[in-house]
Amino acid sequence: MNIGLDMMGGDLAPLEVVKGIQLYLQSKFIEANIFCIGDEAIVKPLIEEQLVSSPYLHVVHAPEVIGYHEHPTKALKEKQKSSIAIGFYMLASGKIDAFISAGNTGAMLVGAMYSIKALPGVLRPTVSTIVPKLSGKTGLLLDVGLNADCKPEQLNQFAILGSLYSQHILNIANPKVGLMNVGEEEGKGNILSQATYPLLKDNTAINFIGNVEGRDFFNDKADVMVCDGFTGNIILKMAETLYEVAESRGFGKDAYFNRFHYENYGGSPVLGVAKPVIIGHGISSALAFKNMIDLAEKMLQTDLCGKMKALFETAQN
């Protein structure tokens, strides 16, 4: 398998990216070739300086960088020699099997949707986040910002994509799916929630358990929690702040609160596109980059995108 890594994306790049690669190479038997996409005049000396050496490592020159504040579509069009543009070219042409970046999120989303495109039958790709449960288990929330306004049919598909991710990446057998709402009873909520509920209830591809409320977020009532991106992003930012508050109050080393730290999970995959695309936090550390490589490797090993494609093809026939 071949994994592409944007060496220039992130506030701490490229040094932390190189250190992340080093952690990955030291962690286990290597199964993936890593293609380091970035300005080789900067990347190669850093790799040598950090004593990172492996036959699995390959540097791909990309002299341009897309900044955080650049318009995604315009930047991808005008900076075709940027690390993100070259990464998506390599992904679309089959030179790499997965692509990782902690750079411009908008450019990553545009690249994912227009370079490799959504899977046939998928209305809109989605982005999820990990939810640490009080029991020690792990949950999934989606969408968390890619789709601020949603239709019921899209939330129904998010439930399928989240269930498959939970099964094959989080190792949750028959994950329980809940619809984020303001009450447990069927018929509660706004127009979107009321219209989505019967679709989820009739969906034989998921294990739907009904509505879940904010108080259920950290317990085990649901493994996969579905909502529109507007709601999901508010929940995500609140959860991130919860960790910051805990850390500032001296609970940063607490076993539970420590699970909220972004670097434990690395990045968020774009679900519903043809190949693995993983978006990292802008301040990604070496450990975060190492974990993103691990995630890309697991998505490829389990053929998660292939399983998603097969399920949606079956649903269309």
Secondary structure, 3 states (H helix, E strand, C coil): CEEEEECCCCCCCCHHHHHHHHHHHHHCCCCCEEEEEECHHHHHHHHHHCCCCCCCEEEEECCECCCCCCCHHHHHHHCCCEHHHHHHHHHHCCCCCEEEECCCHHHHHHHHHHHHCECCCCCCCEEEEEEECCCCCEEEEECCCCCCCCCHHHHHHHHHHHHHHHHHCCCCCCCEEEEECCCCCCCCCCHHHHHHHHHHHHCCCCEEEEEECHHHCCCCCCCEEECCHHHHHHHHHHHHHHHHHHHHCCCCCCCCHHHHCHHHCCEEEEECECCCEEEECCCCCHHHHHHHHHHHHHHHHCCHHHHHHHHHHHHHC
